Amino acid sequence: RPRLGAEQAYQQRGHTEDVSVSEAQPGDLVFFGGRDPEKVTHVGLVCTAGPSRLAYVHSSGRQMGRDRIGRDELGGETGSEVGQRYQEIFLGCGRVTRGLRASESPPPQRGFPPRGAVQD
């Protein structure tokens, strides 16, 4: 059966160590949620990181305003309307630390700090 994007997103979360926005580096993952503030439903890839801003690439659907791959930023006052929507559902960042063999089950999902909590 094909995997759904949200299912893949939470599985990717299980293979990462938490990193703060200020510690994020290109190649780290950025996680976003939906109605449940602890469940990952969307993932982006960090492409540039600095002390107060983090840029990431991701594929956003029509519901979030783009329906294609785009680049958005966390932090700062400027940004696209799509980026602002994702800022509202941002959960945290993670660094991939281990892979998964095809025969393994994904690790259980772990929670994030409450939305709006300072992570640095």
Short mmCIF file of the C-alpha atoms (twelve columns), coordinates in Angstrom:
data_MODEL
# 
_entry.id   MODEL 
# 
loop_
_atom_site.group_PDB 
_atom_site.id 
_atom_site.type_symbol 
_atom_site.label_atom_id 
_atom_site.label_alt_id 
_atom_site.label_comp_id 
_atom_site.label_asym_id 
_atom_site.label_seq_id 
_atom_site.Cartn_x 
_atom_site.Cartn_y 
_atom_site.Cartn_z 
_atom_site.pdbx_PDB_model_num 
ATOM 1   C CA . ARG A 1   0.000  0.000  0.000  1 
ATOM 2   C CA . PRO A 2   1.340  3.482  -0.741 1 
ATOM 3   C CA . ARG A 3   2.394  5.491  2.274  1 
ATOM 4   C CA . LEU A 4   0.661  8.734  3.053  1 
ATOM 5   C CA . GLY A 5   2.714  11.893 3.577  1 
ATOM 6   C CA . ALA A 6   1.668  12.303 7.225  1 
ATOM 7   C CA . GLU A 7   2.608  8.679  7.983  1 
ATOM 8   C CA . GLN A 8   6.044  9.208  6.460  1 
ATOM 9   C CA . ALA A 9   6.435  12.483 8.364  1 
ATOM 10  C CA . TYR A 10  5.926  10.942 11.787 1 
ATOM 11  C CA . GLN A 11  8.218  8.037  10.889 1 
ATOM 12  C CA . GLN A 12  10.963 10.471 9.908  1 
ATOM 13  C CA . ARG A 13  10.591 12.154 13.288 1 
ATOM 14  C CA . GLY A 14  11.383 8.848  14.980 1 
ATOM 15  C CA . HIS A 15  14.849 8.783  13.410 1 
ATOM 16  C CA . THR A 16  16.004 12.157 14.661 1 
ATOM 17  C CA . GLU A 17  17.499 13.774 17.727 1 
ATOM 18  C CA . ASP A 18  15.909 17.069 18.739 1 
ATOM 19  C CA . VAL A 19  17.881 20.200 17.903 1 
ATOM 20  C CA . SER A 20  16.893 23.788 18.622 1 
ATOM 21  C CA . VAL A 21  16.334 26.260 15.815 1 
ATOM 22  C CA . SER A 22  19.600 27.980 16.715 1 
ATOM 23  C CA . GLU A 23  21.492 24.645 16.489 1 
ATOM 24  C CA . ALA A 24  19.872 23.538 13.205 1 
ATOM 25  C CA . GLN A 25  22.150 22.975 10.231 1 
ATOM 26  C CA . PRO A 26  21.563 22.372 6.530  1 
ATOM 27  C CA . GLY A 27  20.334 18.798 6.123  1 
ATOM 28  C CA . ASP A 28  18.370 18.757 9.397  1 
ATOM 29  C CA . LEU A 29  14.619 18.234 9.252  1 
ATOM 30  C CA . VAL A 30  11.891 20.710 10.234 1 
ATOM 31  C CA . PHE A 31  8.642  19.242 11.573 1 
ATOM 32  C CA . PHE A 32  5.142  20.652 11.427 1 
ATOM 33  C CA . GLY A 33  1.840  19.492 12.900 1 
ATOM 34  C CA . GLY A 34  -1.854 19.807 12.362 1 
ATOM 35  C CA . ARG A 35  -4.790 19.683 14.732 1 
ATOM 36  C CA . ASP A 36  -2.852 17.556 17.223 1 
ATOM 37  C CA . PRO A 37  0.099  19.704 18.365 1 
ATOM 38  C CA . GLU A 38  2.250  16.634 19.036 1 
ATOM 39  C CA . LYS A 39  1.669  14.698 15.813 1 
ATOM 40  C CA . VAL A 40  3.966  15.404 12.894 1 
ATOM 41  C CA . THR A 41  2.099  15.764 9.605  1 
ATOM 42  C CA . HIS A 42  4.622  17.627 7.410  1 
ATOM 43  C CA . VAL A 43  8.422  17.740 7.037  1 
ATOM 44  C CA . GLY A 44  10.832 20.211 5.470  1 
ATOM 45  C CA . LEU A 45  14.593 20.073 4.891  1 
ATOM 46  C CA . VAL A 46  16.804 22.850 6.312  1 
ATOM 47  C CA . CYS A 47  18.750 24.535 3.507  1 
ATOM 48  C CA . THR A 48  20.247 27.532 5.353  1 
ATOM 49  C CA . ALA A 49  20.444 28.366 9.039  1 
ATOM 50  C CA . GLY A 50  21.521 31.435 10.954 1 
ATOM 51  C CA . PRO A 51  21.196 32.884 14.443 1 
ATOM 52  C CA . SER A 52  17.660 34.205 13.995 1 
ATOM 53  C CA . ARG A 53  16.373 32.599 10.792 1 
ATOM 54  C CA . LEU A 54  16.094 29.163 9.328  1 
ATOM 55  C CA . ALA A 55  15.235 28.499 5.678  1 
ATOM 56  C CA . TYR A 56  13.793 25.177 4.561  1 
ATOM 57  C CA . VAL A 57  12.452 23.552 1.414  1 
ATOM 58  C CA . HIS A 58  9.287  21.497 1.397  1 
ATOM 59  C CA . SER A 59  6.392  20.527 -0.802 1 
ATOM 60  C CA . SER A 60  3.252  22.290 0.326  1 
ATOM 61  C CA . GLY A 61  -0.162 21.266 -0.856 1 
ATOM 62  C CA . ARG A 62  -2.958 23.332 -2.270 1 
ATOM 63  C CA . GLN A 63  -4.609 23.599 1.171  1 
ATOM 64  C CA . MET A 64  -1.610 25.521 2.495  1 
ATOM 65  C CA . GLY A 65  -1.457 27.776 -0.533 1 
ATOM 66  C CA . ARG A 66  1.215  26.563 -2.934 1 
ATOM 67  C CA . ASP A 67  0.752  23.040 -4.406 1 
ATOM 68  C CA . ARG A 68  4.451  22.710 -5.297 1 
ATOM 69  C CA . ILE A 69  7.934  22.676 -3.805 1 
ATOM 70  C CA . GLY A 70  8.977  25.950 -2.239 1 
ATOM 71  C CA . ARG A 71  11.409 27.624 0.149  1 
ATOM 72  C CA . ASP A 72  10.158 29.268 3.327  1 
ATOM 73  C CA . GLU A 73  11.674 30.657 6.521  1 
ATOM 74  C CA . LEU A 74  11.107 30.362 10.246 1 
ATOM 75  C CA . GLY A 75  11.697 33.527 12.222 1 
ATOM 76  C CA . GLY A 76  11.919 37.069 11.042 1 
ATOM 77  C CA . GLU A 77  9.142  39.398 10.028 1 
ATOM 78  C CA . THR A 78  9.295  38.883 6.285  1 
ATOM 79  C CA . GLY A 79  8.133  35.804 4.512  1 
ATOM 80  C CA . SER A 80  5.509  34.393 2.253  1 
ATOM 81  C CA . GLU A 81  1.930  33.862 3.270  1 
ATOM 82  C CA . VAL A 82  2.576  30.124 2.993  1 
ATOM 83  C CA . GLY A 83  5.620  30.424 5.266  1 
ATOM 84  C CA . GLN A 84  3.572  32.288 7.848  1 
ATOM 85  C CA . ARG A 85  1.014  29.468 7.882  1 
ATOM 86  C CA . TYR A 86  3.749  26.911 8.478  1 
ATOM 87  C CA . GLN A 87  5.262  29.085 11.222 1 
ATOM 88  C CA . GLU A 88  1.963  28.662 13.101 1 
ATOM 89  C CA . ILE A 89  2.157  24.858 13.007 1 
ATOM 90  C CA . PHE A 90  5.934  24.508 13.514 1 
ATOM 91  C CA . LEU A 91  6.790  21.776 16.033 1 
ATOM 92  C CA . GLY A 92  10.572 21.530 16.089 1 
ATOM 93  C CA . CYS A 93  13.764 20.494 14.325 1 
ATOM 94  C CA . GLY A 94  15.578 17.172 14.261 1 
ATOM 95  C CA . ARG A 95  18.881 15.710 13.087 1 
ATOM 96  C CA . VAL A 96  18.776 12.250 11.499 1 
ATOM 97  C CA . THR A 97  20.747 9.858  13.692 1 
ATOM 98  C CA . ARG A 98  19.793 6.423  12.434 1 
ATOM 99  C CA . GLY A 99  18.201 4.659  9.502  1 
ATOM 100 C CA . LEU A 100 15.532 1.997  9.290  1 
ATOM 101 C CA . ARG A 101 15.797 -1.390 7.634  1 
ATOM 102 C CA . ALA A 102 12.862 -2.474 5.527  1 
ATOM 103 C CA . SER A 103 12.038 -5.237 8.029  1 
ATOM 104 C CA . GLU A 104 11.957 -2.898 11.056 1 
ATOM 105 C CA . SER A 105 8.958  -1.131 12.492 1 
ATOM 106 C CA . PRO A 106 9.268  2.616  12.922 1 
ATOM 107 C CA . PRO A 107 10.014 3.846  16.431 1 
ATOM 108 C CA . PRO A 108 7.090  5.277  18.409 1 
ATOM 109 C CA . GLN A 109 6.396  8.965  17.941 1 
ATOM 110 C CA . ARG A 110 7.550  11.211 20.752 1 
ATOM 111 C CA . GLY A 111 6.111  14.565 21.668 1 
ATOM 112 C CA . PHE A 112 7.341  18.096 21.150 1 
ATOM 113 C CA . PRO A 113 7.247  20.975 23.602 1 
ATOM 114 C CA . PRO A 114 3.904  22.819 23.546 1 
ATOM 115 C CA . ARG A 115 3.479  25.165 20.593 1 
ATOM 116 C CA . GLY A 116 4.844  28.572 21.321 1 
ATOM 117 C CA . ALA A 117 7.312  27.278 23.919 1 
ATOM 118 C CA . VAL A 118 10.794 28.679 23.514 1 
ATOM 119 C CA . GLN A 119 13.146 25.968 22.260 1 
ATOM 120 C CA . ASP A 120 16.475 27.733 22.565 1 
# 
